[in-house]
Amino acid sequence: MNFKNEPAAIAGFLEDTSNLKNGWTPGVFFPETPEEVASLLREACADGRRYTIAGNGTGTTGARIPFGDYVIAMQKLDRIGEVEPTIDGRALLRVQGGALLQDVQAKAAAAGWFYPPDPTEKTCFIGSTISNNSTGSRSLKYGPTRNHVQALQIALPQGDLLEITRGQHLADAAGNFTLDLPLAGRVTFRLPDYTMPKTSKHNAGYWSKPGMDLVDLFIGSEGTLGVIVEATLLLRPAPERVIACLAWFRSEEELLGFVGEARAGSGGVSPRALELFDRRALEFLRQSYPDIAKEMAGAVYFEEETTVEREEACLEAWLELMEQCGSPVEKSWAALDSEGLQKLRDFRHQLPVLVNEWLSRQSESKVSTDMALPDERFAELFRLYRDACDREGFTYIIFGHIGNAHLHLNILPHNHEEFVRAKTLYRQLVSKVLAMGGTLSAEHGIGKLKSEYLVQMYGRKGIREMVRVKKAFDPYLVLNVGNMIPAEYYESET
Ligand SMILES: Cc1cc2nc3c(=O)[nH]c(=O)nc-3n(C[C@H](O)[C@H](O)[C@H](O)COP(=O)(O)OP(=O)(O)OC[C@H]3O[C@@H](n4cnc5c(N)ncnc54)[C@H](O)[C@@H]3O)c2cc1C
């Protein structure tokens, strides 16, 4: 196994997309097998080492940035197996934790299958997407990553390699799990008592539900309970056809009305994605797409899966609905083939690129939200963000997964005074969204940046219950310490 500690070789491991500074590490290990990952952890106490797991650095919460820990880089564990069809009309694909999501998707597609999770950033590693329960636009139809994972192999903090398949380990009626492991011995713990929000996307804190599967505890645990070294993914048959369209609206109220009708399936539509671009997001995009008409108050991007036979009727249903809701149908941008689909996806991907370019010319970072409300409250979330930012006079954009009531608000401060006000507003919005039954993070996770707000979400008791789970697997605190759980809880709450 390679080890590197030269400044040039480790610099990339001290950053992700969060702008969190001052990370440092004594060195980076590059294991090539699950056993090598397990052996690093097995020796961690004797070697006096702590480890932070590094995926591909596209995370937004500083979670992979070490502060004195050694790094376990996952990139050499990138093997992708062969697609194996099952008798229930699905297929399985075994992959290693450092395989690129886009390579996994391509492997599935080449065999005529489909792996639905699609975080916008496809250069992430599959192990990270599992440890973050990543979601994307297609989660409206297919749900988060956890719905597509059948089995996991995990290198646990005391050096055991644990293989678990769905259905093998379920919580008992009181929420307890017990495992007997070769190295750690008996591991027994109770799930946190907190109730998770009723949002369709949720990635904040340990998963906890009556009777739940142990696989679901590791998914979304942000690498705090073990390293996902391998996974068996569930594939579905690839859809015959996908239609996609960008529908424009001259008024925000018409746009919100359209989203409500589309979510309800009016006229027989059945979207797999419903994504918002607000007026200010369109202003950004106009730099690259000058054809965007100035009078547009926003746009909704939608996709639906269909068949060759149904394609025309499907498109008709959408056009009718758009017309009913006030969208100028003749101006819409529709895609009926893979090339057109790619163009619309590029349009969507261009937004964060342009925002990042704008930010690179400013001295302050953006302040952004990743919160969600229960699905039917999507319009309230939009109005909450818009009205608050208008009152403050901020430059901002609102975009993203409106079908799941999960909108990204990016506040773009011009100076430090605005940045401070934006942070204050962020705190107020967190309080409001939590009081409305929302989640602090729908997809990006908590990492190192949002743990103080997780205390607000679950209270001190909830965090203490998370510590209890963490310590059952990691009693000597060797893995991803500093993520999700505020460090002071390890000292004071034992
Ligand atoms: C432009 C842009 C758009 C994005 N859009 C989305 C989106 O739509 N949906 C979404 O969900 N996310 C999105 N993200 C966030 C990000 O892509 C995901 O969180 C992704 O899962 C991070 O993968 P990574 O390989 O880059 O992980 P890293 O950033 O390297 O690490 C992320 C976390 O995963 C842990 N980790 C890594 N590998 C493992 C492993 N094998 N076992 C256990 N823990 C591990 C790390 O310790 C860290 O805590 C976006 C990011 C960007 C920059």
The ligand as a MOL file (V3000), in Angstrom:
LIG
                    3D

  0  0  0     0  0            999 V3000
M  V30 BEGIN CTAB
M  V30 COUNTS 53 58 0 0 0
M  V30 BEGIN ATOM
M  V30 1 C -21.6700 20.9750 -8.2360 0
M  V30 2 C -22.0650 19.9650 -7.1790 0
M  V30 3 C -23.3340 19.4100 -7.2220 0
M  V30 4 C -23.7230 18.4640 -6.2680 0
M  V30 5 N -24.9750 17.9460 -6.3590 0
M  V30 6 C -25.3670 17.0110 -5.4710 0
M  V30 7 C -26.6640 16.4370 -5.5800 0
M  V30 8 O -27.4600 16.7510 -6.4600 0
M  V30 9 N -27.0020 15.5090 -4.6570 0
M  V30 10 C -26.1490 15.1090 -3.6610 0
M  V30 11 O -26.5260 14.2440 -2.8640 0
M  V30 12 N -24.9390 15.6580 -3.5260 0
M  V30 13 C -24.5110 16.5740 -4.4040 0
M  V30 14 N -23.2650 17.1310 -4.2860 0
M  V30 15 C -22.4110 16.7390 -3.1260 0
M  V30 16 C -21.4100 15.5970 -3.3770 0
M  V30 17 O -21.1940 15.3690 -4.7510 0
M  V30 18 C -21.8520 14.3080 -2.7080 0
M  V30 19 O -21.9650 14.5000 -1.2980 0
M  V30 20 C -20.9110 13.1010 -2.9510 0
M  V30 21 O -21.4420 11.9500 -2.3400 0
M  V30 22 C -19.4790 13.3180 -2.4290 0
M  V30 23 O -18.6490 12.3340 -3.0420 0
M  V30 24 P -17.0550 12.4230 -3.0320 0
M  V30 25 O -16.5260 11.1240 -3.5760 0
M  V30 26 O -16.5830 13.6180 -3.7130 0
M  V30 27 O -16.7750 12.4470 -1.4610 0
M  V30 28 P -15.8370 13.3670 -0.5430 0
M  V30 29 O -16.2090 14.7880 -0.6650 0
M  V30 30 O -14.4110 13.0380 -0.7690 0
M  V30 31 O -16.2820 12.8080 0.8880 0
M  V30 32 C -17.5870 13.0040 1.3530 0
M  V30 33 C -17.8170 12.2270 2.6450 0
M  V30 34 O -17.8780 10.8210 2.3890 0
M  V30 35 C -16.9850 10.1170 3.2660 0
M  V30 36 N -16.5390 8.9340 2.5190 0
M  V30 37 C -15.9180 8.9030 1.3260 0
M  V30 38 N -15.7270 7.6330 0.9320 0
M  V30 39 C -16.2430 6.8420 1.9020 0
M  V30 40 C -16.3530 5.4270 2.0690 0
M  V30 41 N -15.9230 4.5750 1.1460 0
M  V30 42 N -16.9120 4.9620 3.1960 0
M  V30 43 C -17.3920 5.8090 4.1470 0
M  V30 44 N -17.3190 7.1550 4.0430 0
M  V30 45 C -16.7540 7.6670 2.9280 0
M  V30 46 C -15.8850 11.1240 3.5460 0
M  V30 47 O -15.1800 10.8170 4.7340 0
M  V30 48 C -16.7230 12.3770 3.7010 0
M  V30 49 O -17.3280 12.3530 4.9670 0
M  V30 50 C -22.8300 18.0710 -5.2210 0
M  V30 51 C -21.5520 18.6380 -5.1830 0
M  V30 52 C -21.1600 19.5680 -6.1460 0
M  V30 53 C -19.7730 20.1260 -6.0790 0
M  V30 END ATOM
M  V30 BEGIN BOND
M  V30 1 1 1 2
M  V30 2 1 2 3
M  V30 3 2 2 52
M  V30 4 2 3 4
M  V30 5 1 4 5
M  V30 6 1 4 50
M  V30 7 2 5 6
M  V30 8 1 6 7
M  V30 9 1 6 13
M  V30 10 2 7 8
M  V30 11 1 7 9
M  V30 12 1 9 10
M  V30 13 2 10 11
M  V30 14 1 10 12
M  V30 15 2 12 13
M  V30 16 1 13 14
M  V30 17 1 14 15
M  V30 18 1 14 50
M  V30 19 1 15 16
M  V30 20 1 16 17
M  V30 21 1 16 18
M  V30 22 1 18 19
M  V30 23 1 18 20
M  V30 24 1 20 21
M  V30 25 1 20 22
M  V30 26 1 22 23
M  V30 27 1 23 24
M  V30 28 2 24 25
M  V30 29 1 24 26
M  V30 30 1 24 27
M  V30 31 1 27 28
M  V30 32 2 28 29
M  V30 33 1 28 30
M  V30 34 1 28 31
M  V30 35 1 31 32
M  V30 36 1 32 33
M  V30 37 1 33 34
M  V30 38 1 33 48
M  V30 39 1 34 35
M  V30 40 1 35 36
M  V30 41 1 35 46
M  V30 42 1 36 37
M  V30 43 1 36 45
M  V30 44 2 37 38
M  V30 45 1 38 39
M  V30 46 1 39 40
M  V30 47 2 39 45
M  V30 48 1 40 41
M  V30 49 2 40 42
M  V30 50 1 42 43
M  V30 51 2 43 44
M  V30 52 1 44 45
M  V30 53 1 46 47
M  V30 54 1 46 48
M  V30 55 1 48 49
M  V30 56 2 50 51
M  V30 57 1 51 52
M  V30 58 1 52 53
M  V30 END BOND
M  V30 END CTAB
M  END
